[in-house]
Amino acid sequence: MDVSRRRLLKATGLAGASVLSSPALFAGKNPRFGSWQIQEPAQQEGEIPIASERVKRFEQMAFGMFVHWGLYSQIAKGEWVYHLHRVPLEDYRALAKSFHAEDFSGRALARAAKRAGMKYVTLTSRHHDGFSLYDTRGLSTWDVTHSAAGRDLILDFCEGCRAEGVVPMLYCTTLDWIEPRFEKDWKAYQEYLRSSIKLLCTEYGPIGGFWFDGNWSKPNADWETDALYGVIRKYQPEALIINNTGIGAGGKIGNPEIDSTTFERGRPEPIDRRGHPKYVAGEMCHTLNFHWGIAERDFNYLSPAHVIEELCGCRRAGANLLMNVGPTASGAVPDYEKALLARVGDWIRMHGGEEGPMYRGRPDRIQGEGRDFGLRLGDEVYLFVFDLTLTADTRAHAKSRGAGPRRFSGLSGKFKKAHWLDNGESLKLEQEGNQDLILHSTGYPYGTNTVVRVARLS
């Protein structure tokens, strides 16, 4: 991931904004598939391709943990520190000697994710510095088994996740700042990538998905994605394939093997899938501050309220939220980040938990005013209501609309009852025909503010 990707493109002679927004650069060897158009949900169900079982499972996981961790975590100035601070290569290589990873535990990581309501964890198996957190078995000496840690951390991660019932996924860079073949022998580098992916596919048990990142660094190159993704389809046929399109290119997709499009730090909109050959999911990745790897001087953190709103915004579009943490040099998730995400988990459990709308609800034609929206779960409908105030609070809030009538359109069927999920309070309904409905929302009781309230219709 990159906070300065535009700077990289500028440095390599590419025009940042225009390059990142050009669909042709992301069409790869299959230009007929073009890019997905982000529009309102399709109105004719028969025209939408059927999702594969792996994509259905992914969409119901809803919320995942992203983990950026590696040698750069010892410097604690972000994951791009080697490149942007121009750290001498000899000094950077020396970090392997002090990389003990004494606090890293795949099981502890999975437990933190579960507490937050996250169903999967995507860990950087190798980031752009080329250092692998797994035993590359002779492909390179720039890996964790040649560091002070001396153990295979991806093995620990995968086994720990599965022990806790969390799905392990692997981030895999395609950009490499240190591996000489990246610049000097492109064909050999592609073979190195494929061999690395084969190792990950064959030595670590079932993997939920592979999350690629870096093709944006050479948008005109032949990344040989058919062959790369073919390795995954051969050895891990049920694994998801995701390739990050980068900042400014959210929603784009090229190779037809891709299972989910990405929205890096950009809230997704519903995908119009009509006429496309394959049903593709959506996922937004975001980080808790302004860096992906730990940055000790970055105090610009999101709040639990912000993450709750981002998660709801993603689910409105039927997309997942992949929220990043940056462990310390020793491999522990910072206490503040764990506590922040735990509060989000509390909110999810308050609003239906495992069987509730956050995981199993799907976008429908239901539209509210402002940020309000609805999800359907079988025959049930759940209305998400934003910007309420405390019932006893008379202060003006810039974002607040307050309690009172909220109009929703696009429903099908008649509803007689409504209640808040957080406290069971009954709400008054007015329905005009079978589609338009007015929910008379109430504000928060004193001592409560859940950021977003969810009402169940019956």
SULTA-V569382 format. One record per pair of residues at least 24 apart in sequence whose C-alpha atoms are under 10 Angstrom apart, sorted by sequence separation. I is the first residue (numbers start at 0). GAP is how many residues later the second one is. D is the distance in whole Angstrom. If there is no record, write none. Layout:
BEGIN
{{I GAP D} {I GAP D}}
END
This chain:
BEGIN
{{70 24 6} {71 24 10} {73 24 8} {132 24 10} {171 24 9} {232 24 9} {255 24 9} {285 24 9} {356 24 9} {357 24 10} {404 24 9} {406 24 10} {409 24 9} {410 24 4} {411 24 9} {69 25 10} {70 25 7} {73 25 8} {171 25 8} {206 25 10} {231 25 10} {356 25 7} {382 25 8} {404 25 9} {408 25 9} {409 25 5} {410 25 6} {69 26 10} {70 26 10} {72 26 9} {209 26 10} {228 26 9} {283 26 9} {355 26 9} {356 26 10} {408 26 6} {409 26 6} {410 26 8} {421 26 10} {70 27 9} {71 27 10} {169 27 10} {208 27 9} {215 27 10} {228 27 10} {229 27 9} {252 27 9} {283 27 9} {407 27 8} {408 27 4} {409 27 9} {70 28 7} {124 28 9} {171 28 10} {207 28 9} {208 28 10} {214 28 8} {215 28 8} {228 28 7} {407 28 6} {408 28 6} {421 28 8} {426 28 8} {428 28 9} {69 29 8} {70 29 10} {124 29 7} {205 29 10} {206 29 7} {208 29 8} {209 29 7} {210 29 8} {211 29 8} {212 29 9} {213 29 8} {214 29 8} {215 29 7} {216 29 10} {224 29 10} {225 29 7} {228 29 9} {406 29 7} {407 29 5} {408 29 9} {425 29 9} {426 29 10} {70 30 10} {123 30 9} {169 30 9} {192 30 10} {193 30 10} {197 30 9} {200 30 8} {201 30 10} {205 30 7} {206 30 10} {207 30 7} {208 30 4} {209 30 6} {210 30 6} {211 30 6} {212 30 6} {213 30 7} {214 30 8} {215 30 7} {224 30 7} {225 30 9} {250 30 10} {283 30 7} {380 30 9} {406 30 6} {407 30 6} {424 30 9} {425 30 10} {426 30 10} {69 31 9} {122 31 8} {193 31 10} {196 31 8} {200 31 7} {204 31 9} {205 31 10} {206 31 8} {207 31 5} {208 31 4} {209 31 5} {210 31 5} {211 31 4} {212 31 5} {213 31 8} {214 31 9} {215 31 10} {225 31 8} {250 31 8} {282 31 8} {291 31 10} {292 31 9} {293 31 8} {294 31 8} {369 31 9} {380 31 10} {405 31 8} {406 31 4} {407 31 8} {421 31 7} {423 31 9} {124 32 10} {189 32 9} {196 32 9} {197 32 10} {198 32 10} {199 32 9} {200 32 10} {205 32 8} {206 32 6} {207 32 6} {208 32 6} {209 32 6} {210 32 6} {211 32 6} {212 32 8} {213 32 8} {224 32 9} {249 32 10} {250 32 9} {281 32 9} {282 32 10} {291 32 7} {292 32 8} {293 32 4} {294 32 10} {295 32 9} {404 32 10} {405 32 5} {406 32 6} {420 32 8} {421 32 7} {423 32 9} {189 33 7} {190 33 10} {193 33 8} {194 33 9} {197 33 6} {200 33 9} {201 33 7} {205 33 8} {206 33 9} {207 33 9} {208 33 7} {209 33 8} {210 33 7} {211 33 9} {212 33 8} {215 33 10} {249 33 10} {250 33 9} {281 33 10} {290 33 9} {291 33 7} {292 33 5} {293 33 6} {294 33 9} {303 33 10} {306 33 9} {307 33 9} {310 33 9} {378 33 10} {404 33 6} {405 33 5} {406 33 9} {419 33 7} {420 33 6} {421 33 9} {122 34 8} {188 34 10} {189 34 7} {193 34 6} {196 34 7} {197 34 7} {200 34 6} {201 34 8} {249 34 9} {282 34 10} {290 34 9} {291 34 6} {292 34 7} {293 34 6} {302 34 10} {306 34 8} {371 34 8} {372 34 10} {373 34 8} {378 34 10} {380 34 9} {403 34 10} {404 34 5} {405 34 6} {419 34 6} {420 34 6} {95 35 9} {121 35 10} {122 35 10} {185 35 9} {186 35 10} {189 35 9} {192 35 8} {193 35 9} {196 35 7} {199 35 10} {200 35 6} {281 35 8} {282 35 9} {283 35 7} {284 35 8} {285 35 8} {286 35 8} {287 35 7} {288 35 9} {290 35 8} {291 35 10} {292 35 9} {293 35 8} {300 35 10} {301 35 10} {303 35 9} {304 35 9} {307 35 9} {308 35 10} {371 35 9} {372 35 8} {373 35 9} {375 35 10} {379 35 10} {382 35 9} {403 35 8} {404 35 4} {405 35 7} {418 35 8} {419 35 4} {420 35 7} {92 36 10} {120 36 9} {141 36 9} {185 36 9} {186 36 9} {190 36 10} {193 36 9} {194 36 9} {197 36 9} {198 36 10} {199 36 10} {200 36 10} {281 36 7} {282 36 5} {283 36 6} {284 36 6} {285 36 6} {286 36 6} {287 36 6} {288 36 9} {292 36 10} {300 36 9} {303 36 6} {306 36 10} {307 36 6} {369 36 10} {371 36 8} {372 36 9} {373 36 9} {381 36 9} {382 36 10} {383 36 10} {403 36 5} {404 36 6} {418 36 5} {419 36 6} {91 37 9} {120 37 10} {141 37 9} {167 37 10} {168 37 9} {169 37 8} {174 37 10} {185 37 9} {186 37 9} {189 37 9} {190 37 9} {193 37 7} {197 37 7} {280 37 8} {281 37 5} {282 37 5} {283 37 5} {284 37 5} {285 37 5} {286 37 4} {287 37 7} {288 37 10} {302 37 7} {303 37 7} {306 37 7} {307 37 9} {310 37 10} {368 37 7} {369 37 10} {373 37 9} {380 37 10} {381 37 10} {382 37 9} {402 37 8} {403 37 5} {404 37 9} {417 37 6} {418 37 6} {419 37 9} {92 38 9} {167 38 8} {168 38 6} {169 38 8} {170 38 9} {171 38 7} {172 38 8} {173 38 7} {174 38 7} {175 38 8} {189 38 8} {193 38 9} {196 38 10} {197 38 9} {200 38 9} {280 38 7} {281 38 6} {282 38 6} {283 38 6} {284 38 6} {285 38 6} {286 38 7} {287 38 9} {301 38 9} {302 38 9} {303 38 9} {304 38 9} {305 38 10} {319 38 10} {367 38 7} {368 38 6} {381 38 10} {402 38 5} {403 38 6} {416 38 10} {417 38 5} {418 38 7} {139 39 9} {166 39 9} {167 39 6} {168 39 5} {169 39 6} {170 39 6} {171 39 6} {172 39 6} {173 39 6} {174 39 5} {241 39 10} {243 39 10} {280 39 8} {281 39 9} {282 39 7} {283 39 8} {284 39 7} {285 39 9} {286 39 9} {293 39 9} {300 39 10} {303 39 6} {304 39 8} {307 39 8} {319 39 9} {367 39 6} {368 39 7} {381 39 9} {401 39 9} {402 39 5} {403 39 8} {416 39 8} {417 39 5} {418 39 9} {120 40 8} {131 40 9} {166 40 7} {167 40 6} {168 40 5} {169 40 5} {170 40 4} {171 40 5} {172 40 5} {173 40 5} {174 40 7} {241 40 10} {243 40 10} {293 40 9} {302 40 10} {303 40 6} {307 40 9} {317 40 10} {366 40 9} {367 40 4} {368 40 9} {401 40 8} {402 40 5} {416 40 6} {417 40 6} {119 41 8} {131 41 10} {166 41 6} {167 41 8} {168 41 6} {169 41 6} {170 41 6} {171 41 6} {172 41 6} {173 41 6} {174 41 9} {175 41 10} {241 41 9} {243 41 9} {302 41 10} {303 41 10} {317 41 10} {366 41 5} {367 41 6} {401 41 7} {402 41 9} {415 41 8} {416 41 5} {66 42 9} {118 42 10} {119 42 10} {129 42 10} {165 42 10} {166 42 9} {167 42 10} {168 42 7} {169 42 8} {170 42 7} {171 42 9} {172 42 9} {173 42 9} {174 42 7} {267 42 10} {304 42 10} {314 42 9} {315 42 10} {317 42 10} {365 42 7} {366 42 5} {367 42 9} {401 42 10} {414 42 6} {415 42 6} {100 43 10} {129 43 8} {161 43 10} {173 43 9} {174 43 9} {266 43 7} {303 43 9} {314 43 7} {317 43 8} {318 43 9} {364 43 10} {365 43 6} {366 43 6} {413 43 10} {414 43 5} {64 44 9} {99 44 9} {124 44 9} {125 44 9} {126 44 8} {127 44 9} {128 44 9} {129 44 9} {161 44 9} {173 44 10} {265 44 10} {266 44 9} {268 44 9} {269 44 9} {313 44 10} {314 44 8} {317 44 6} {318 44 10} {364 44 8} {365 44 4} {366 44 8} {413 44 9} {64 45 9} {82 45 9} {98 45 8} {103 45 10} {119 45 9} {120 45 7} {121 45 9} {122 45 8} {123 45 9} {124 45 6} {125 45 7} {126 45 7} {127 45 6} {129 45 8} {130 45 9} {154 45 10} {158 45 8} {161 45 10} {264 45 10} {267 45 8} {268 45 8} {269 45 9} {314 45 10} {315 45 9} {316 45 8} {317 45 6} {364 45 5} {365 45 5} {81 46 9} {82 46 8} {95 46 9} {100 46 10} {101 46 10} {118 46 8} {119 46 5} {120 46 6} {121 46 6} {122 46 7} {123 46 6} {124 46 6} {125 46 6} {126 46 5} {127 46 8} {128 46 8} {129 46 5} {130 46 10} {153 46 9} {157 46 7} {158 46 8} {266 46 7} {267 46 6} {268 46 10} {269 46 8} {270 46 7} {311 46 8} {314 46 8} {315 46 8} {316 46 6} {317 46 9} {363 46 8} {364 46 7} {365 46 9} {64 47 9} {65 47 10} {79 47 9} {81 47 7} {95 47 8} {98 47 10} {99 47 8} {100 47 8} {101 47 7} {105 47 8} {109 47 8} {113 47 10} {118 47 5} {119 47 4} {120 47 5} {121 47 4} {122 47 5} {123 47 5} {124 47 6} {125 47 6} {126 47 8} {127 47 6} {128 47 6} {129 47 7} {130 47 9} {156 47 10} {157 47 8} {158 47 10} {266 47 7} {267 47 9} {268 47 8} {269 47 4} {270 47 8} {310 47 9} {314 47 8} {315 47 6} {316 47 9} {363 47 8} {364 47 9} {64 48 6} {78 48 8} {79 48 8} {80 48 10} {95 48 8} {98 48 6} {99 48 5} {100 48 6} {104 48 8} {105 48 8} {108 48 8} {109 48 9} {112 48 9} {117 48 8} {118 48 6} {119 48 6} {120 48 6} {121 48 5} {122 48 6} {123 48 6} {124 48 8} {125 48 9} {126 48 8} {127 48 5} {128 48 5} {129 48 6} {130 48 9} {154 48 8} {155 48 9} {157 48 9} {265 48 10} {267 48 9} {268 48 5} {269 48 7} {270 48 9} {288 48 10} {314 48 8} {315 48 9} {363 48 10} {63 49 8} {64 49 10} {78 49 8} {79 49 8} {92 49 8} {95 49 10} {96 49 8} {97 49 8} {98 49 5} {99 49 4} {100 49 9} {103 49 8} {105 49 8} {106 49 8} {107 49 9} {109 49 10} {110 49 9} {117 49 10} {118 49 9} {119 49 7} {120 49 8} {121 49 6} {122 49 9} {123 49 8} {125 49 10} {126 49 8} {127 49 6} {128 49 6} {129 49 6} {153 49 10} {154 49 6} {157 49 8} {173 49 9} {210 49 10} {267 49 6} {268 49 8} {269 49 8} {287 49 8} {62 50 9} {63 50 9} {78 50 9} {95 50 7} {96 50 5} {97 50 6} {98 50 6} {99 50 8} {100 50 9} {105 50 5} {106 50 7} {109 50 7} {110 50 8} {113 50 8} {120 50 10} {121 50 10} {125 50 9} {126 50 9} {127 50 8} {128 50 8} {153 50 8} {154 50 9} {157 50 10} {208 50 9} {266 50 9} {267 50 9} {268 50 8} {315 50 10} {392 50 9} {64 51 9} {95 51 5} {96 51 5} {97 51 8} {98 51 9} {99 51 9} {104 51 7} {105 51 4} {106 51 9} {108 51 8} {109 51 5} {112 51 10} {113 51 9} {127 51 10} {210 51 10} {267 51 7} {315 51 10} {390 51 8} {391 51 9} {392 51 10} {63 52 9} {64 52 10} {94 52 8} {95 52 6} {96 52 8} {100 52 9} {103 52 9} {104 52 7} {105 52 7} {106 52 8} {107 52 8} {108 52 8} {109 52 8} {110 52 10} {113 52 7} {139 52 9} {266 52 9} {267 52 9} {287 52 9} {389 52 9} {390 52 5} {391 52 9} {62 53 9} {63 53 8} {64 53 6} {93 53 9} {94 53 9} {95 53 8} {103 53 9} {105 53 7} {106 53 4} {107 53 9} {109 53 9} {110 53 7} {112 53 8} {138 53 7} {267 53 10} {287 53 10} {387 53 9} {388 53 9} {389 53 5} {390 53 6} {391 53 8} {392 53 9} {62 54 7} {63 54 5} {64 54 8} {65 54 9} {66 54 7} {67 54 9} {68 54 8} {69 54 8} {92 54 10} {95 54 10} {104 54 10} {105 54 4} {106 54 6} {109 54 6} {110 54 9} {138 54 10} {266 54 9} {384 54 10} {387 54 8} {388 54 6} {389 54 5} {390 54 6} {391 54 7} {61 55 9} {62 55 5} {63 55 6} {64 55 6} {65 55 6} {66 55 6} {67 55 6} {68 55 6} {69 55 9} {71 55 10} {104 55 7} {105 55 6} {106 55 8} {108 55 10} {109 55 8} {110 55 8} {315 55 9} {387 55 6} {388 55 6} {389 55 6} {390 55 7} {60 56 9} {61 56 8} {62 56 6} {63 56 5} {64 56 5} {65 56 5} {66 56 5} {67 56 6} {68 56 9} {69 56 8} {70 56 10} {104 56 10} {105 56 9} {106 56 7} {107 56 9} {109 56 6} {138 56 8} {139 56 10} {262 56 9} {264 56 10} {315 56 9} {316 56 10} {382 56 9} {384 56 8} {386 56 10} {387 56 7} {388 56 9} {389 56 7} {60 57 8} {61 57 7} {62 57 7} {63 57 6} {64 57 6} {65 57 6} {66 57 6} {67 57 9} {68 57 9} {69 57 8} {71 57 8} {105 57 9} {106 57 7} {108 57 10} {109 57 9} {138 57 8} {261 57 9} {262 57 10} {264 57 10} {315 57 7} {317 57 9} {389 57 9} {390 57 10} {60 58 5} {61 58 9} {62 58 9} {63 58 7} {64 58 8} {65 58 8} {66 58 10} {67 58 9} {68 58 8} {70 58 9} {105 58 9} {106 58 10} {109 58 9} {260 58 9} {261 58 10} {262 58 9} {263 58 10} {264 58 10} {312 58 8} {314 58 10} {315 58 7} {316 58 10} {389 58 8} {59 59 9} {60 59 7} {67 59 8} {69 59 9} {71 59 10} {106 59 9} {135 59 9} {136 59 9} {259 59 9} {261 59 10} {262 59 10} {311 59 10} {312 59 10} {314 59 10} {315 59 7} {388 59 10} {389 59 7} {69 60 10} {70 60 8} {135 60 7} {138 60 10} {259 60 10} {261 60 10} {311 60 10} {312 60 9} {314 60 8} {388 60 8} {57 61 9} {69 61 8} {70 61 10} {134 61 10} {311 61 9} {387 61 9} {57 62 9} {69 62 8} {70 62 9} {105 62 9} {133 62 10} {136 62 8} {308 62 10} {387 62 9} {388 62 9} {69 63 7} {135 63 7} {387 63 8} {68 64 9} {131 64 10} {134 64 9} {135 64 9} {385 64 10} {386 64 7} {387 64 8} {133 65 9} {134 65 10} {355 65 10} {385 65 7} {386 65 7} {387 65 8} {133 66 9} {384 66 9} {385 66 5} {386 66 9} {0 67 9} {384 67 6} {385 67 7} {134 68 10} {315 68 9} {367 68 10} {383 68 7} {384 68 5} {385 68 9} {173 69 10} {350 69 9} {351 69 7} {365 69 9} {366 69 10} {367 69 10} {383 69 6} {384 69 6} {125 70 10} {133 70 10} {168 70 9} {172 70 10} {350 70 6} {351 70 9} {364 70 10} {365 70 9} {367 70 10} {382 70 8} {383 70 5} {384 70 8} {168 71 9} {170 71 9} {171 71 9} {172 71 10} {312 71 10} {349 71 7} {350 71 6} {365 71 10} {382 71 5} {383 71 7} {170 72 9} {311 72 8} {349 72 6} {350 72 10} {381 72 6} {382 72 5} {383 72 9} {70 73 10} {170 73 10} {348 73 9} {349 73 9} {381 73 6} {382 73 7} {69 74 9} {311 74 10} {347 74 10} {380 74 8} {381 74 5} {382 74 8} {2 75 9} {4 75 10} {7 75 10} {124 75 9} {346 75 9} {380 75 6} {381 75 6} {1 76 9} {2 76 9} {3 76 8} {7 76 9} {70 76 10} {379 76 7} {380 76 5} {381 76 9} {1 77 8} {2 77 8} {6 77 10} {308 77 9} {379 77 7} {380 77 7} {0 78 8} {1 78 7} {378 78 10} {379 78 7} {0 79 8} {378 79 9} {3 80 8} {371 80 9} {373 80 9} {375 80 10} {371 81 10} {372 81 10} {373 81 9} {374 81 10} {371 82 10} {373 82 10} {92 85 10} {124 85 10} {126 85 10} {127 85 9} {121 86 9} {124 86 10} {126 86 9} {127 86 8} {120 87 9} {121 87 8} {122 87 10} {123 87 9} {126 87 9} {119 88 8} {120 88 10} {121 88 8} {122 88 9} {123 88 10} {88 89 8} {119 89 10} {121 89 8} {269 93 8} {82 94 8} {81 95 9} {82 95 10} {81 96 10} {356 97 9} {350 99 10} {356 99 10} {349 100 9} {350 101 10} {63 102 10} {350 102 8} {351 102 10} {63 103 9} {64 103 10} {65 103 9} {66 103 10} {67 103 9} {346 103 7} {349 103 10} {350 103 7} {64 104 10} {65 104 10} {66 104 9} {346 104 9} {349 104 10} {350 104 9} {60 105 10} {63 105 10} {65 105 9} {346 105 9} {350 105 10} {60 106 9} {346 106 10} {57 109 10} {0 126 8} {1 126 10} {0 127 9} {311 140 8} {307 142 9} {308 142 7} {307 143 7} {308 143 7} {304 144 10} {307 144 8} {304 145 8} {305 145 9} {304 146 6} {303 147 9} {304 147 9} {57 150 9} {56 151 10} {57 151 9} {53 154 9} {53 155 10} {0 172 9} {148 181 10} {57 182 8} {53 183 9} {54 183 9} {53 184 6} {54 184 9} {52 185 9} {53 185 7} {54 185 7} {51 186 10} {53 186 7} {54 186 10} {27 187 10} {25 189 9} {24 190 10} {25 190 8} {24 191 8} {27 191 9} {26 192 10} {27 192 9} {24 193 9} {25 193 7} {27 193 9} {28 193 8} {24 194 6} {25 194 9} {27 194 7} {28 194 9} {23 195 9} {24 195 7} {27 195 8} {28 195 8} {19 196 8} {23 196 10} {24 196 9} {27 196 9} {28 196 8} {29 196 10} {18 197 9} {27 197 8} {28 197 8} {27 198 9} {19 199 9} {18 200 8} {121 200 8} {57 201 9} {58 201 10} {120 201 8} {121 201 10} {122 201 10} {57 202 9} {119 202 9} {120 202 9} {121 202 9} {122 202 10} {13 203 10} {117 203 9} {120 203 9} {13 204 10} {54 204 7} {117 204 9} {11 205 9} {13 205 10} {53 205 9} {54 205 8} {117 205 9} {11 206 9} {8 207 9} {51 207 9} {8 208 7} {50 208 9} {7 209 8} {8 209 9} {8 210 10} {1 211 10} {4 211 9} {79 211 9} {0 212 7} {1 212 10} {4 212 8} {37 212 9} {77 212 9} {78 212 7} {79 212 9} {80 212 9} {0 213 8} {37 213 7} {77 213 6} {78 213 6} {79 213 8} {34 214 10} {35 214 9} {36 214 7} {37 214 9} {76 214 8} {77 214 6} {78 214 5} {80 214 10} {34 215 10} {35 215 6} {36 215 8} {75 215 10} {76 215 10} {77 215 5} {78 215 7} {34 216 7} {35 216 6} {36 216 10} {76 216 7} {77 216 5} {78 216 8} {34 217 5} {35 217 6} {75 217 7} {76 217 6} {77 217 5} {33 218 8} {34 218 5} {35 218 9} {74 218 10} {75 218 5} {76 218 4} {77 218 9} {108 218 10} {25 219 7} {33 219 7} {34 219 7} {63 219 10} {65 219 8} {67 219 10} {73 219 10} {74 219 9} {75 219 5} {76 219 7} {77 219 10} {24 220 10} {32 220 8} {33 220 6} {62 220 9} {64 220 9} {65 220 8} {66 220 9} {72 220 6} {73 220 9} {74 220 8} {75 220 6} {76 220 7} {77 220 9} {32 221 6} {33 221 9} {58 221 10} {61 221 9} {62 221 10} {63 221 9} {64 221 10} {65 221 8} {71 221 7} {72 221 6} {73 221 10} {74 221 9} {75 221 8} {76 221 8} {111 221 8} {22 222 10} {30 222 10} {31 222 9} {32 222 8} {33 222 10} {58 222 7} {64 222 10} {70 222 10} {71 222 8} {72 222 8} {75 222 10} {108 222 9} {115 222 8} {25 223 9} {29 223 10} {30 223 7} {31 223 10} {32 223 7} {49 223 10} {55 223 10} {57 223 8} {58 223 8} {67 223 9} {68 223 9} {69 223 8} {71 223 10} {72 223 10} {103 223 9} {108 223 8} {114 223 9} {115 223 9} {117 223 9} {20 224 10} {29 224 6} {30 224 8} {31 224 10} {47 224 8} {48 224 7} {54 224 8} {55 224 10} {57 224 10} {58 224 9} {67 224 6} {68 224 6} {69 224 10} {102 224 10} {103 224 9} {107 224 9} {108 224 8} {114 224 9} {115 224 9} {116 224 8} {117 224 10} {19 225 9} {20 225 10} {26 225 8} {27 225 9} {28 225 8} {29 225 6} {30 225 10} {35 225 9} {47 225 6} {48 225 7} {54 225 7} {55 225 8} {57 225 10} {66 225 8} {67 225 5} {68 225 8} {102 225 9} {103 225 9} {105 225 10} {107 225 9} {111 225 10} {112 225 8} {115 225 5} {116 225 8} {19 226 8} {20 226 9} {21 226 9} {22 226 8} {25 226 7} {26 226 7} {27 226 6} {28 226 7} {29 226 7} {34 226 10} {46 226 8} {47 226 5} {48 226 8} {51 226 9} {54 226 6} {65 226 9} {66 226 8} {67 226 8} {102 226 9} {103 226 6} {104 226 8} {111 226 6} {114 226 8} {115 226 4} {116 226 10} {117 226 10} {19 227 7} {20 227 6} {21 227 8} {24 227 10} {25 227 6} {26 227 4} {27 227 6} {28 227 10} {46 227 5} {47 227 7} {48 227 7} {49 227 9} {50 227 7} {51 227 7} {54 227 10} {66 227 10} {100 227 9} {101 227 9} {102 227 5} {103 227 4} {104 227 8} {111 227 9} {113 227 10} {114 227 6} {115 227 7} {116 227 7} {117 227 8} {19 228 6} {20 228 5} {22 228 10} {23 228 10} {25 228 5} {26 228 7} {27 228 10} {40 228 9} {41 228 9} {44 228 10} {45 228 9} {46 228 6} {47 228 8} {48 228 7} {49 228 7} {50 228 5} {51 228 9} {100 228 7} {101 228 5} {102 228 5} {103 228 6} {112 228 8} {113 228 9} {114 228 9} {115 228 6} {116 228 5} {18 229 9} {19 229 6} {20 229 9} {22 229 7} {24 229 9} {25 229 9} {26 229 10} {39 229 8} {40 229 6} {41 229 8} {42 229 9} {44 229 8} {46 229 9} {47 229 9} {48 229 6} {49 229 6} {50 229 7} {99 229 8} {100 229 5} {101 229 7} {102 229 5} {103 229 9} {108 229 10} {111 229 8} {112 229 8} {114 229 9} {115 229 4} {116 229 8} {16 230 9} {17 230 9} {18 230 9} {19 230 9} {21 230 9} {22 230 8} {23 230 9} {37 230 8} {38 230 7} {39 230 6} {40 230 6} {41 230 5} {43 230 8} {47 230 9} {48 230 5} {49 230 9} {50 230 8} {98 230 8} {99 230 7} {100 230 5} {101 230 9} {102 230 9} {111 230 8} {114 230 6} {115 230 7} {116 230 9} {117 230 10} {16 231 7} {20 231 9} {22 231 9} {37 231 6} {38 231 6} {39 231 7} {40 231 5} {41 231 7} {42 231 9} {47 231 7} {48 231 9} {97 231 9} {98 231 7} {99 231 9} {100 231 9} {113 231 8} {114 231 8} {115 231 9} {116 231 7} {15 232 9} {16 232 10} {36 232 10} {37 232 6} {38 232 6} {39 232 6} {40 232 8} {41 232 6} {97 232 10} {98 232 10} {112 232 9} {115 232 8} {116 232 8} {36 233 9} {37 233 5} {38 233 5} {39 233 10} {40 233 9} {115 233 10} {36 234 7} {37 234 6} {38 234 9} {35 235 7} {36 235 6} {37 235 9} {35 236 8} {36 236 8} {116 236 8} {35 237 8} {36 237 10} {116 237 9} {35 238 10} {5 240 10} {35 240 8} {118 240 10} {4 241 8} {5 241 9} {34 241 10} {116 241 10} {4 242 8} {5 242 10} {33 242 10} {116 242 10} {0 243 9} {3 243 10} {32 243 8} {1 244 8} {2 244 9} {32 244 8} {35 244 9} {0 245 8} {1 245 9} {32 245 10} {0 246 9} {78 247 9} {62 248 8} {77 248 9} {61 249 8} {61 250 10} {75 250 9} {62 251 9} {75 251 10} {61 252 9} {62 252 9} {75 252 8} {61 253 7} {72 253 8} {73 253 10} {74 253 10} {75 253 7} {72 254 7} {73 254 7} {74 254 8} {65 255 10} {66 255 10} {72 255 6} {73 255 4} {58 256 9} {61 256 8} {62 256 9} {63 256 8} {64 256 8} {65 256 6} {66 256 8} {67 256 7} {68 256 9} {69 256 10} {71 256 10} {72 256 5} {73 256 8} {61 257 7} {62 257 6} {63 257 6} {64 257 5} {65 257 5} {66 257 6} {67 257 7} {68 257 6} {69 257 9} {71 257 8} {72 257 8} {73 257 10} {59 258 9} {60 258 10} {61 258 4} {62 258 5} {63 258 5} {64 258 5} {65 258 4} {66 258 5} {67 258 5} {68 258 6} {69 258 9} {70 258 8} {72 258 9} {58 259 7} {59 259 10} {60 259 7} {61 259 6} {62 259 6} {63 259 6} {64 259 6} {65 259 6} {66 259 6} {67 259 7} {68 259 8} {69 259 8} {70 259 10} {58 260 7} {59 260 8} {60 260 9} {61 260 9} {62 260 8} {63 260 9} {64 260 7} {65 260 9} {66 260 7} {68 260 8} {69 260 10} {57 261 10} {58 261 7} {68 261 10} {69 261 9} {1 262 10} {57 262 8} {68 262 7} {0 263 9} {68 263 10} {68 264 10} {66 266 9} {40 276 8} {64 276 10} {39 277 9} {40 277 10} {37 279 10} {0 284 10} {0 285 10} {0 286 10} {2 287 7} {1 288 10} {2 288 7} {1 289 8} {2 289 8} {0 290 9} {1 290 8} {0 291 7} {1 291 10} {0 292 9} {60 293 10} {59 294 10} {62 295 9} {61 296 7} {62 296 8} {59 297 10} {60 297 9} {61 297 5} {59 298 8} {60 298 6} {61 298 8} {59 299 5} {60 299 8} {61 299 10} {58 300 8} {59 300 5} {57 301 10} {58 301 8} {59 301 8} {58 302 10} {59 302 9} {56 303 10} {58 303 9} {42 321 9} {40 322 8} {41 322 9} {42 322 8} {40 323 8} {41 323 9} {40 324 7} {39 325 9}}
END
